[in-house]
Amino acid sequence: MIYTKQLELDTGGNFAVVNITDQVRDYVRSTGVQHGQVLVYYRHTTGAVIVGEHEPGIIADLMEMFERIAPIVHEYKHHIRAVDFNGHAHVRSALMTINVIVPILDGELLLGTYQEILVIDDQTDPAPRYVVLQVSGE
């Protein structure tokens, strides 16, 4: 069986990090799937989904790392179109991943002790962001 649900998140952008582990866990449980996997997919080009620890120091370290690699203030070729000025978010997103797959065993996510499912929204403007959850298995 395959079950699909879309989450809408109001993140505020600007490297907002949202822990969606509980939402994913609740959805997996609601499907009744005991053995399988859940795909968590971010529907945008200016952010990512990662598995990591949602700890303020780690989040600050990630922000600092990305500011060194792809600073917000920079002359990105993307800005030449003068449509939007979020080149840094596109570059950063390309360095991460827009989806993760987490195994399901006995109806539970197989995450490690400190592993959480995090959405990173690096868009410059606040707007709703969408994450698709797709559970497959039996």
Secondary structure as the mmCIF struct_conf table of DSSP 4:
data_model
#
loop_
_struct_conf.conf_type_id
_struct_conf.id
_struct_conf.beg_label_comp_id
_struct_conf.beg_label_asym_id
_struct_conf.beg_label_seq_id
_struct_conf.end_label_comp_id
_struct_conf.end_label_asym_id
_struct_conf.end_label_seq_id
STRN STRN1 ILE A 2 ASP A 10
BEND BEND1 GLY A 13 PHE A 15
STRN STRN2 ALA A 16 ASN A 19
HELX_RH_AL_P HELX_RH_AL_P1 THR A 21 THR A 31
TURN_TY1_P TURN_TY1_P1 GLY A 32 GLY A 32
STRN STRN3 HIS A 35 TYR A 42
BEND BEND2 THR A 45 THR A 46
STRN STRN4 GLY A 47 GLY A 52
HELX_RH_AL_P HELX_RH_AL_P2 PRO A 56 ILE A 69
BEND BEND3 ALA A 70 ALA A 70
BEND BEND4 ILE A 72 HIS A 74
HELX_RH_3T_P HELX_RH_3T_P1 LYS A 77 ARG A 81
BEND BEND5 VAL A 83 VAL A 83
HELX_RH_AL_P HELX_RH_AL_P3 GLY A 87 LEU A 95
BEND BEND6 MET A 96 MET A 96
BEND BEND7 ILE A 98 ILE A 98
STRN STRN5 ASN A 99 LEU A 105
TURN_TY1_P TURN_TY1_P2 ASP A 106 GLY A 107
STRN STRN6 GLU A 108 LEU A 109
TURN_TY1_P TURN_TY1_P3 THR A 113 TYR A 114
STRN STRN7 GLU A 116 ASP A 121
BEND BEND8 THR A 124 ASP A 125
STRN STRN8 PRO A 128 GLY A 137
#
